[in-house]
Amino acid sequence: MTDVLLVEDDPLLREATQLSLERYGYQVRTASDGLAGLAQFRDLAPDVAILDVMLPHLDGVSLVRRIREVSRLPLLMVSARTDPVDVVLGLEAGADDYITKPYDIPVLLARIRAALRRTTDFTQHTPQGEETLLRFGDVTLNTASMEVHRAGRLLELTPTERRLVLEFAAQPGVVLSRITLLERVWDYAWGGDTRVVDVHVQRLRAKIGRDRVVTVRGFGYKLAP
């Protein structure tokens, strides 16, 4: 059973979301503020966390940062605020996705499943037992272990960042549009907020080298061959 940590200060929304997820077979633990959510994370080691942005005691962005210090757990942020600054702050802190309120439960379920798949299906790209090393500059991607090294040093990437590397490395020099990346990395079957892509590309650049992923204005991004 998949363990979900839900941190939401609105009691009605928290209970409704918990009941809905439990009906679909998830085990849901809840917290009503950021500090309680951090304690639940440390005690329960959930498989995925859903965090509201506006939380008492410790806000959602700060909670994401605290979790990211020790874990690559899939993190989904939810908020009624759609200001670009709020979205970017949450993603830059390390969230994998951002969902605006009010949200439909089927949409939330789809985002949870997509986030979980990014942590579990890396090996589908390479036959079992076969190892392929993709190299670009001083960066190496092992498609079997999904480990990424730069100049011999193992990089600490989130599952989403590793999926981004895989998509770029599989097609060096090919321009991938933001919509294409949303479909392949975030598994969106519908139009999504492309700011998610932009922020994650910026985070990835900071780790593998800013010259490795090139912006093609008006089209998307490509890996420098």
C-alpha positions as CSV (number, residue, x, y, z in Angstrom):
1,M,0.0,0.0,0.0
2,T,1.3,3.4,-1.0
3,D,1.8,5.8,2.0
4,V,0.8,9.4,1.3
5,L,1.6,12.3,3.6
6,L,-1.0,15.1,3.3
7,V,-0.2,18.4,5.0
8,E,-3.2,20.7,4.7
9,D,-4.5,23.3,7.3
10,D,-8.1,23.4,5.9
11,P,-9.8,20.7,7.9
12,L,-12.7,20.1,5.5
13,L,-10.4,19.8,2.4
14,R,-7.9,17.7,4.4
15,E,-10.6,15.2,5.4
16,A,-12.3,15.2,2.0
17,T,-8.9,14.6,0.2
18,Q,-7.9,11.9,2.7
19,L,-11.2,10.0,2.3
20,S,-11.0,10.2,-1.5
21,L,-7.4,8.9,-1.7
22,E,-8.2,6.1,0.8
23,R,-11.1,5.0,-1.5
24,Y,-8.5,4.4,-4.2
25,G,-6.3,2.3,-1.9
26,Y,-3.8,4.8,-0.6
27,Q,-2.9,4.9,3.1
28,V,-3.0,8.6,4.0
29,R,-1.4,10.3,7.1
30,T,-2.3,13.9,7.7
31,A,-0.9,17.0,9.4
32,S,-2.5,20.4,9.8
33,D,0.7,22.6,9.9
34,G,4.2,22.6,8.6
35,L,6.0,21.5,11.8
36,A,3.6,18.6,12.3
37,G,4.1,17.6,8.7
38,L,7.8,17.6,9.1
39,A,7.5,15.4,12.2
40,Q,5.2,13.0,10.3
41,F,7.7,12.8,7.4
42,R,10.5,11.9,9.7
43,D,8.4,9.3,11.6
44,L,6.6,7.6,8.7
45,A,8.9,7.8,5.7
46,P,6.0,8.2,3.2
47,D,6.1,7.3,-0.5
48,V,4.8,10.7,-1.6
49,A,3.9,14.0,0.1
50,I,1.2,16.5,-0.8
51,L,1.9,19.9,0.8
52,D,-0.2,23.0,0.9
53,V,1.8,26.3,0.4
54,M,0.1,28.4,3.1
55,L,0.7,26.5,6.3
56,P,0.9,27.7,9.9
57,H,4.2,27.4,11.9
58,L,6.2,26.3,8.9
59,D,5.1,27.3,5.4
60,G,4.9,24.8,2.6
61,V,8.0,26.2,0.7
62,S,10.1,25.9,3.8
63,L,8.8,22.4,4.5
64,V,9.8,21.4,1.0
65,R,13.3,22.7,1.6
66,R,13.6,20.8,4.9
67,I,12.5,17.6,3.3
68,R,14.8,18.1,0.3
69,E,17.8,18.3,2.6
70,V,17.5,14.6,3.4
71,S,15.2,13.0,0.8
72,R,14.3,12.7,-2.9
73,L,10.7,11.9,-1.9
74,P,8.2,13.0,-4.6
75,L,6.7,16.2,-3.4
76,L,3.5,17.8,-4.8
77,M,2.5,21.3,-3.8
78,V,-1.1,22.6,-3.8
79,S,-2.3,26.1,-3.4
80,A,-5.1,28.5,-4.2
81,R,-2.5,31.1,-5.1
82,T,-1.5,31.1,-8.8
83,D,0.9,34.0,-8.7
84,P,3.9,33.1,-10.8
85,V,6.2,34.0,-7.9
86,D,4.5,31.5,-5.7
87,V,4.7,28.7,-8.3
88,V,8.4,29.4,-9.0
89,L,9.3,29.5,-5.3
90,G,7.7,26.1,-4.6
91,L,9.4,24.5,-7.6
92,E,12.7,26.1,-6.9
93,A,12.6,24.8,-3.4
94,G,12.4,21.3,-4.8
95,A,8.8,20.4,-5.4
96,D,8.2,18.1,-8.3
97,D,4.8,19.4,-9.3
98,Y,2.4,22.2,-8.5
99,I,-1.4,21.9,-8.4
100,T,-3.8,24.8,-8.0
101,K,-6.9,24.7,-5.9
102,P,-9.7,23.8,-6.3
103,Y,-8.5,20.6,-7.8
104,D,-10.4,17.5,-9.0
105,I,-9.6,14.3,-7.3
106,P,-9.0,12.5,-10.6
107,V,-6.4,15.1,-11.5
108,L,-4.7,14.8,-8.1
109,L,-4.6,11.0,-8.5
110,A,-3.1,11.3,-11.9
111,R,-0.4,13.6,-10.6
112,I,0.4,11.2,-7.7
113,R,0.6,8.2,-10.0
114,A,2.9,10.1,-12.4
115,A,5.2,11.3,-9.5
116,L,5.4,7.7,-8.2
117,R,6.2,6.3,-11.7
118,R,9.1,8.7,-12.0
119,T,10.7,7.0,-8.9
120,T,10.1,3.4,-10.0
121,D,10.3,2.9,-13.7
122,F,13.8,4.1,-14.6
123,T,15.0,0.6,-15.6
124,Q,12.3,0.2,-18.3
125,H,14.5,2.1,-20.7
126,T,17.2,-0.6,-20.7
127,P,16.8,-4.4,-20.9
128,Q,17.3,-6.1,-17.5
129,G,20.9,-6.7,-16.7
130,E,22.1,-4.5,-19.5
131,E,24.0,-1.3,-18.7
132,T,24.4,1.7,-21.0
133,L,26.5,4.7,-20.3
134,L,25.5,8.0,-22.0
135,R,28.1,10.6,-22.0
136,F,27.9,14.3,-22.7
137,G,30.9,16.4,-21.8
138,D,32.0,15.6,-18.2
139,V,28.5,14.2,-17.4
140,T,27.7,10.5,-17.4
141,L,24.3,8.8,-17.1
142,N,24.0,5.1,-16.3
143,T,20.7,4.1,-17.7
144,A,20.5,0.9,-15.6
145,S,21.1,2.5,-12.2
146,M,20.0,6.0,-13.3
147,E,23.0,7.4,-11.5
148,V,24.4,10.6,-12.9
149,H,28.0,11.6,-12.4
150,R,29.8,14.8,-13.3
151,A,33.5,14.7,-13.4
152,G,33.4,11.4,-11.5
153,R,31.2,12.9,-8.7
154,L,27.8,11.4,-8.1
155,L,25.1,14.1,-8.4
156,E,22.1,14.2,-6.0
157,L,19.2,14.5,-8.4
158,T,15.5,14.2,-7.7
159,P,13.6,11.5,-9.7
160,T,12.2,14.3,-11.9
161,E,15.6,15.7,-12.6
162,R,16.9,12.2,-13.5
163,R,14.0,11.7,-15.9
164,L,14.8,15.1,-17.5
165,V,18.5,14.0,-18.0
166,L,17.3,10.8,-19.6
167,E,15.1,12.5,-22.1
168,F,17.8,15.0,-23.1
169,A,20.6,12.4,-23.2
170,A,18.5,10.0,-25.3
171,Q,18.3,12.7,-28.0
172,P,21.3,14.9,-27.9
173,G,21.0,18.0,-30.1
174,V,17.3,17.4,-30.6
175,V,15.0,20.3,-29.5
176,L,12.4,19.1,-27.1
177,S,9.4,21.4,-26.6
178,R,8.0,22.2,-23.2
179,I,4.8,20.3,-24.0
180,T,6.8,17.2,-25.1
181,L,8.8,17.3,-21.8
182,L,5.5,17.7,-19.8
183,E,4.2,14.6,-21.5
184,R,7.3,12.5,-21.2
185,V,8.6,13.5,-17.8
186,W,5.5,14.6,-15.9
187,D,3.2,12.2,-17.8
188,Y,0.7,14.9,-18.5
189,A,-2.0,13.7,-20.9
190,W,-3.3,17.3,-21.0
191,G,-1.9,20.8,-21.2
192,G,0.0,21.7,-18.0
193,D,1.8,24.7,-16.7
194,T,5.1,24.9,-18.6
195,R,6.7,26.9,-15.8
196,V,7.2,23.5,-14.2
197,V,9.5,22.6,-17.0
198,D,11.4,25.9,-17.0
199,V,12.1,25.8,-13.3
200,H,13.3,22.2,-13.3
201,V,15.6,22.8,-16.3
202,Q,17.1,25.7,-14.4
203,R,17.7,23.4,-11.3
204,L,19.2,20.7,-13.6
205,R,21.5,23.2,-15.2
206,A,22.9,24.2,-11.8
207,K,23.9,20.6,-11.2
208,I,25.1,19.3,-14.6
209,G,26.4,22.6,-16.0
210,R,24.6,25.6,-17.3
211,D,26.1,25.1,-20.8
212,R,24.8,21.5,-21.2
213,V,21.1,22.3,-21.7
214,V,20.5,25.0,-24.4
215,T,17.4,27.1,-24.7
216,V,16.0,27.4,-28.2
217,R,13.8,30.4,-28.0
218,G,10.2,29.8,-29.1
219,F,10.7,26.1,-29.2
220,G,12.1,24.5,-26.1
221,Y,15.4,22.9,-24.9
222,K,18.1,20.6,-26.2
223,L,21.2,18.9,-24.9
224,A,24.4,20.4,-26.3
225,P,25.9,17.5,-28.3
